[in-house]
């Protein structure tokens, strides 16, 4: 029976349909993060810019420019943007600062204001809105903070683990956060108080580069070449030919994508049946983001300036 199942999986991979991108967005620099909100595609880059495109017409609407920084010899250089988020008309931006420290900016009403400066000496890797007044941020040290934008103070802090932070993902209602790190296990925290609610382990045995969390399903991108799926009654991993740098889930969690090989192809599969349906071909550099628009459309980016839009037939 095990041999039969293995053969079925092998054939599903062999006969998955190859697809080319439907449309290409050209960003201002190497792409670091993607957010789709209200028919706008926000693309952050390593060139001190967030590009905002109309997702329907593919036209560039505007740029958000953040200040350049000085390098170790005092020269002005672009600031790499590490993460972005959007709520209503506000954009949250985590960017590079001097000596490795990070800034957090908020952009609203055509104005950019500093939320956290390098004076805090924080190595912030990622930040997201919990609501208009609260943000949650993860540090490279794997400390997780919630910050009140109105009170300008931290409400709580927790050390998720002693392992180096990689990524986090929020549940749709933003009451839960999944923390990924180099230990290979995942911690689910309550965003109200930082208490650990659940630990996911046993599928990844090395650093997890990226995580996504949709409809109670968790997916990982592993240095061990494993794309793990954690669902209540369905836990398994898919093996890739190369380090898996990026993953993404559709809104329902039924479909998933992961970076599969050295050619930067993306494999799309059904998380329930494990069937591999499509291979997305076109990226020339390491994958950085896989973002599903819905069950049949998605965006993907790599370390270059190209963002691809795909339609799954």
Residue pairs with C-beta under 8 A, 6 or more apart in sequence:
9 274
9 276
12 274
12 275
12 276
12 277
13 267
13 276
16 267
16 268
16 276
16 277
16 278
16 279
17 277
17 278
17 279
17 313
18 278
18 279
18 281
19 278
19 279
19 280
19 281
19 310
19 312
19 313
20 281
20 282
21 280
21 282
21 308
21 309
21 310
22 308
22 309
22 310
22 311
23 58
23 308
23 309
24 306
24 307
24 308
24 309
25 41
25 43
25 51
25 53
25 58
25 306
25 307
25 308
25 309
26 305
26 306
26 307
27 43
27 45
27 49
27 51
27 301
27 305
27 306
27 307
28 45
28 47
28 49
28 51
28 63
28 305
29 45
29 46
29 47
29 49
29 78
29 305
30 45
30 46
30 47
30 303
30 304
30 305
31 43
31 44
31 45
31 288
31 289
31 301
31 302
31 303
31 304
31 305
31 306
31 307
32 44
32 45
32 46
32 80
32 81
32 82
32 83
32 288
33 43
33 44
33 81
33 82
33 83
33 84
33 288
33 289
34 41
34 42
34 43
34 44
34 289
34 291
34 299
34 301
34 307
35 41
35 42
35 84
35 85
35 86
35 291
36 42
36 55
36 291
36 293
36 299
37 86
39 54
39 55
39 56
40 52
40 53
40 54
40 55
40 61
40 86
41 52
41 53
41 54
41 55
41 299
41 307
42 50
42 51
42 52
42 84
42 86
42 91
43 50
43 51
43 52
43 53
43 301
43 307
44 50
44 81
44 82
44 83
44 84
44 93
45 51
45 81
45 305
46 78
46 80
46 81
47 78
48 65
48 66
48 67
48 68
48 78
48 79
48 81
48 95
49 63
49 64
49 65
49 66
49 81
50 63
50 64
50 66
50 81
50 84
50 91
50 93
50 107
51 60
51 63
52 60
52 61
52 62
52 63
52 64
53 59
53 60
53 61
54 61
55 293
58 309
64 91
64 93
64 107
64 112
65 112
66 79
66 81
66 93
66 95
66 103
66 105
66 112
67 79
68 76
68 77
68 78
68 79
69 76
69 77
69 79
69 96
69 97
69 98
70 76
70 77
70 98
71 77
79 95
79 96
79 97
79 103
80 95
80 96
81 93
81 94
81 95
81 96
82 94
82 95
82 96
82 102
82 124
82 125
82 126
83 92
83 93
83 94
83 125
83 126
83 127
83 128
84 91
84 92
84 93
84 94
85 91
85 92
85 127
85 128
85 129
85 135
86 92
86 129
87 129
87 131
87 132
88 132
89 108
89 109
90 106
90 107
90 108
90 129
90 132
91 106
91 107
91 108
92 104
92 105
92 106
92 115
92 127
92 128
92 129
92 135
93 103
93 104
93 105
93 106
93 107
94 102
94 103
94 104
94 124
94 125
94 126
94 127
94 137
95 102
95 103
95 104
95 105
96 102
96 103
97 103
97 117
97 118
98 118
99 118
100 123
101 118
101 120
101 121
101 122
101 123
102 116
102 118
102 122
102 123
102 124
102 125
103 114
103 116
103 117
103 118
104 114
104 115
104 116
104 124
104 127
104 135
104 137
105 112
105 113
105 114
105 115
106 112
106 113
106 115
106 149
107 113
115 135
115 147
115 149
116 122
116 124
116 147
122 137
122 139
123 139
123 140
123 141
124 137
124 138
124 139
125 138
125 139
125 140
125 165
125 167
126 137
126 138
126 167
126 168
127 135
127 136
127 137
127 138
128 135
128 136
128 137
128 168
128 170
129 135
129 174
130 136
130 146
130 170
130 174
130 191
131 174
132 149
133 148
133 149
133 150
134 146
134 147
134 148
134 149
134 155
135 146
135 147
135 149
136 144
136 145
136 146
136 147
136 168
136 170
136 177
136 191
137 144
137 145
137 146
137 147
138 144
138 160
138 165
138 167
138 168
138 179
139 145
139 165
140 164
140 165
141 159
141 164
141 165
142 159
142 160
142 161
142 162
142 163
142 164
142 165
142 179
142 181
143 157
143 158
143 159
143 160
143 165
144 157
144 158
144 159
144 160
144 168
144 177
144 179
144 189
144 194
145 154
145 156
145 157
146 154
146 155
146 156
146 191
146 194
147 153
147 154
147 155
148 154
148 155
156 193
156 194
157 194
158 189
158 194
158 195
160 179
160 181
160 187
160 189
160 196
161 179
161 181
161 183
161 185
161 187
163 181
163 182
163 183
164 181
164 182
164 207
165 179
165 180
165 181
166 180
166 181
166 182
166 207
166 208
166 209
166 210
166 211
167 180
167 208
167 209
167 210
167 211
168 177
168 178
168 179
168 180
168 211
169 177
169 178
169 180
169 211
169 212
169 213
169 218
170 176
170 177
170 178
170 191
170 213
171 177
171 213
172 214
172 215
174 191
175 190
175 191
175 192
176 188
176 189
176 190
176 191
176 197
176 213
177 188
177 189
177 191
178 186
178 187
178 188
178 200
178 211
178 213
178 218
179 186
179 187
179 188
179 189
180 186
180 208
180 209
180 210
180 211
180 220
181 207
181 208
182 206
182 207
182 208
183 207
184 201
184 204
184 205
184 206
184 207
184 208
184 222
184 224
185 199
185 200
185 201
185 204
186 199
186 200
186 201
186 208
186 211
186 218
186 220
186 230
187 196
187 198
187 199
187 200
188 196
188 197
188 198
188 199
188 200
189 195
189 196
189 197
190 197
200 218
200 230
202 235
203 220
203 226
203 228
203 229
203 230
203 235
203 236
203 237
204 220
204 222
204 224
204 226
204 228
204 237
205 222
205 224
205 226
206 222
206 223
206 224
207 222
207 223
207 224
208 220
208 221
208 222
208 223
209 221
209 222
209 223
209 243
209 244
209 245
209 246
210 220
210 221
210 245
210 246
210 247
211 218
211 219
211 220
211 221
211 247
212 218
212 219
212 247
212 248
212 249
212 256
213 219
213 249
214 249
214 250
214 251
214 252
214 253
215 249
215 251
215 252
215 253
216 231
216 232
216 253
217 229
217 230
217 231
217 249
217 253
217 271
218 228
218 229
218 230
218 231
219 227
219 228
219 229
219 230
219 247
219 248
219 249
219 256
219 258
219 271
220 226
220 227
220 228
220 230
220 247
221 227
221 244
221 245
221 246
221 247
221 258
221 259
222 228
222 237
222 243
222 244
223 243
223 244
225 239
225 240
225 241
225 242
225 243
225 244
226 237
226 238
226 239
226 240
226 244
227 237
227 238
227 239
227 240
227 244
227 247
227 256
227 258
228 235
228 236
228 237
229 235
229 236
229 237
229 238
229 256
229 271
231 253
231 271
234 271
234 272
236 274
238 258
238 267
238 269
238 274
240 258
240 259
240 260
240 261
240 267
241 260
241 261
241 262
242 259
242 260
242 261
242 262
244 258
244 259
244 260
245 259
245 286
245 287
245 288
246 258
246 259
246 287
246 288
246 289
246 290
246 300
247 256
247 257
247 258
247 259
247 290
248 256
248 257
248 258
248 289
248 290
248 291
248 292
248 298
248 300
249 255
249 256
249 271
249 292
250 256
250 292
250 294
250 295
250 298
251 292
251 294
251 295
252 295
253 271
254 270
254 271
254 272
254 295
255 268
255 269
255 270
255 271
255 277
255 292
255 295
255 312
256 268
256 269
256 271
257 266
257 267
257 268
257 269
257 280
257 290
257 292
257 298
257 300
258 266
258 267
258 290
259 265
259 266
259 286
259 287
259 290
260 266
260 267
260 279
263 281
264 283
264 284
264 285
264 286
264 287
264 302
265 279
265 280
265 281
265 283
266 279
266 280
266 283
266 287
266 290
266 300
267 276
267 278
267 279
267 280
268 276
268 277
268 278
268 279
268 280
268 312
269 275
269 276
269 277
270 277
277 312
278 312
280 300
280 308
280 310
282 308
283 300
283 302
283 306
283 308
284 302
284 304
285 302
285 303
285 304
286 302
286 303
287 300
287 301
287 302
288 301
288 302
288 303
289 299
289 300
289 301
290 298
290 299
290 300
291 298
291 299
291 300
292 298
293 299
296 311
296 312
297 309
297 310
297 311
297 312
298 309
298 310
298 312
299 307
299 308
299 309
299 310
300 307
300 308
300 310
301 307
301 308
